[in-house]
Amino acid sequence: MVDVRTKRAYDPPEDGDGRRVLIDRIWPRGVSREQARLDDWARELAPSGALRTWFGHDPARFGEFRRRYLSELLAHEPKVRELRRIARHGTLTLVYGARDTEHNDAVVLAELLRRGRRRGDPGHAS
């Protein structure tokens, strides 16, 4: 069982957050490092600039965004495996800056980490 949570960077950290990992490419505006209380910043797991621009946080494009983002994550299997390992041994909170709490990269990555390893998934050892 894995314990993966998502949280906006603008929400205050809580003791129950466990290991906090920022997964955005850009630091969230107006949030200090002290306020963020991060354990890691996994920039490499953020969607590419081209994908982020195409998506534009349009909920109607989220299904296709999810598909394309999962494809991009294939290039980062070691980091995905590391996060899955962390979540198996304690709480992992994926921190993000987007306003939309339902249609963002953290939601997609959290789903991937929670569902376990399936052939073809990033982080699945073939």
FENBELFEN-V779986 format. One record per run of one state. SS is the DSSP state (alpha for helix, beta for strand, coil for the rest). FROM is the first residue (numbers start at 1). TO is the last residue. If there is no record, write none. Layout:
# FENBELFEN-V779986
((SS	FROM	TO) (SS	FROM	TO))
This chain:
# FENBELFEN-V779986
((coil	1	2) (beta	3	8) (coil	9	14) (alpha	15	17) (coil	18	18) (beta	19	22) (coil	23	32) (alpha	33	36) (coil	37	39) (beta	40	41) (coil	42	42) (alpha	43	45) (coil	46	48) (alpha	49	55) (coil	56	58) (alpha	59	88) (coil	89	90) (beta	91	96) (coil	97	104) (alpha	105	114) (coil	115	126))
